[in-house]
Amino acid sequence: MYDVRESWTDERLDDFRGEVNRRFDKVDSELGRVNDRLDGLHRAMLQIGGGIVVALIGLIATQL
């Protein structure tokens, strides 16, 4: 971790900026993976919900 300093050199600020950018890139990639998983979950929920609706319509149609 970085020490608290009263003044920073340009080189040190560049190092700090590079480290911050690297960490944000890692977070961005992890969020991309989470979004992909949520998309898959959403798709599965729609398919299951659609199947239940079709099954209920079929059940109602056979009882008429």
C-alpha positions in Angstrom: 0.0 0.0 0.0 1.2 3.5 -0.6 2.4 5.7 2.3 0.8 9.0 2.9 3.1 11.8 1.7 3.0 15.6 1.8 4.3 15.9 -1.7 4.6 13.5 -4.6 7.1 13.4 -7.4 5.9 13.2 -11.0 7.4 9.8 -11.3 5.6 8.6 -8.1 2.3 10.0 -9.3 2.8 8.2 -12.7 3.4 4.9 -10.8 0.3 5.5 -8.6 -1.8 6.3 -11.7 -0.6 3.1 -13.4 -1.5 1.0 -10.3 -5.0 2.6 -10.1 -5.6 1.9 -13.8 -4.4 -1.7 -13.4 -6.8 -2.3 -10.5 -9.8 -0.7 -12.3 -9.1 -2.8 -15.4 -9.2 -5.9 -13.2 -12.5 -4.7 -11.6 -14.0 -4.1 -15.1 -13.1 -7.6 -16.2 -14.7 -9.1 -13.1 -17.9 -7.0 -13.6 -18.0 -8.3 -17.2 -18.0 -11.9 -15.9 -20.8 -11.1 -13.4 -22.8 -9.5 -16.2 -22.4 -12.6 -18.4 -23.6 -14.8 -15.5 -26.6 -12.6 -14.8 -27.5 -12.6 -18.5 -27.5 -16.4 -18.4 -29.7 -16.5 -15.3 -32.1 -14.0 -16.8 -32.4 -16.2 -19.9 -33.0 -19.3 -17.9 -35.7 -17.6 -15.8 -37.5 -16.5 -19.0 -37.4 -20.0 -20.4 -38.6 -21.6 -17.2 -41.4 -18.9 -16.8 -42.4 -19.5 -20.4 -42.6 -23.2 -19.9 -44.8 -22.8 -16.9 -47.1 -20.5 -18.8 -47.4 -23.0 -21.7 -48.0 -25.8 -19.2 -50.7 -23.9 -17.5 -52.4 -23.0 -20.7 -52.2 -26.6 -21.8 -53.7 -27.8 -18.5 -56.5 -25.3 -18.7 -57.2 -26.2 -22.4 -57.5 -29.9 -21.5 -60.0 -29.2 -18.7 -62.5 -27.3 -20.9 
